[in-house]
Amino acid sequence: MSNLSPLSPLELSGRLSAEYGAKIWIKRDDLFPFSGGGSKARKAQFIFPEAARQGCNAIVTTGSAQSNHIRVCALMAAQLGWKAHIIIHDTKPSRSHGNHFLTVLSGAEITYCDMPDVASEMDRAMESLAANGHKPFYIWGGGHNLQGSYAYYDAVRELREQWPVEHQPPDYVIFASGTGTTQAGMHAGLARWSSSIKCIGVSVARQNPRGTQEVKKALMELNDYIADGLECPSVRFDDQFNFGGYAQTDTELENFVTETAQTTGLLVDPVYTGKALFALKSYIKSGEISKGSKVLFWHTGGLLNLLP
Ligand SMILES: *Cc1c(COP(=O)(O)O)cnc(C)c1O
């Protein structure tokens, strides 16, 4: 796969480090250089070239109305001059905002349906594009595929190249984990950097055992693709901070998001990165991560999820 991914910044957060009592580095994929940024943009940097390699010139994908993934896919298709047909498993919002607003703005064709009808609607969109002379590429919701995992394997390479040579690798890498794609890439990349790095995916939705199983499945597929014989068996998918499920929140989490903005200027959202940073802080508070540890918080985006 070709590497088209540009750099996102890496920074040492003085404010978070002082507040939490550990050295907190932040990998700023929220600033990833594509409209709206975030981890879905990083995945798309590998998904679209694969589609092009297969001769495609259109995409079909799915997500909720506030999905970061559909916003990125719709805008990237527009950038390439490709047709995009997006299946949204929600009713049409009465007022469009956040990711939904940008998805509509991109000019993508949108079909709204109930969750159980997603697969048949996606098939229909594929057929209809093909019947009109396009060659559509099918993208699972969330960019959950091999290229999506590979994007984060490659992202760890990027991080290694950025990491200051005078520092040892981080003790921990912590981030928001959903479908398992991002986490699979992280495990594969980090295991090849140093076996001492502990990688923790904080669930934003799923519970175990399913959450862990999905990461392992994606990791097996990725390891097969990389084919260097290295396996990375210990997957840590923590479902203790999902606040009841996808997009579920409570006042404690909302206060945490507010406090973080007020005390550090860093924007995290209650759907994804807020849960991950909340977990990180809790690990230090409980002593699971000892004070003075070197922790990398991988900020995966989500600003548009904060706005609605
Ligand atoms: C999708 C998403 C994630 C989770 O990515 P997965 O690869 O599905 O685990 C985390 N953070 C943000 C902001 C996202 O949009």
The ligand as an SDF file (V2000), in Angstrom:
LIG
                    3D

 15 15  0  0  0  0  0  0  0  0999 V2000
  -14.2120    6.2470   14.6910 C   0  0  0  0  0  0  0  0  0  0  0  0
  -13.5180    6.9520   15.7670 C   0  0  0  0  0  0  0  0  0  0  0  0
  -12.7830    6.2650   16.7580 C   0  0  0  0  0  0  0  0  0  0  0  0
  -12.7020    4.7550   16.8220 C   0  0  0  0  0  0  0  0  0  0  0  0
  -12.0960    4.1900   15.7050 O   0  0  0  0  0  0  0  0  0  0  0  0
  -12.1910    2.6110   15.4700 P   0  0  0  0  0  0  0  0  0  0  0  0
  -11.1860    2.3300   14.4330 O   0  0  0  0  0  0  0  0  0  0  0  0
  -13.5850    2.3260   15.0220 O   0  0  0  0  0  0  0  0  0  0  0  0
  -11.8980    1.9450   16.7540 O   0  0  0  0  0  0  0  0  0  0  0  0
  -12.1450    7.0080   17.7310 C   0  0  0  0  0  0  0  0  0  0  0  0
  -12.2170    8.3520   17.7440 N   0  0  0  0  0  0  0  0  0  0  0  0
  -12.9020    9.0590   16.8180 C   0  0  0  0  0  0  0  0  0  0  0  0
  -12.9460   10.5300   16.9130 C   0  0  0  0  0  0  0  0  0  0  0  0
  -13.5750    8.3770   15.7940 C   0  0  0  0  0  0  0  0  0  0  0  0
  -14.2650    9.0730   14.8800 O   0  0  0  0  0  0  0  0  0  0  0  0
  1  2  1  0
  2  3  1  0
  2 14  2  0
  3  4  1  0
  3 10  2  0
  4  5  1  0
  5  6  1  0
  6  7  2  0
  6  8  1  0
  6  9  1  0
 10 11  1  0
 11 12  2  0
 12 13  1  0
 12 14  1  0
 14 15  1  0
M  END
$$$$
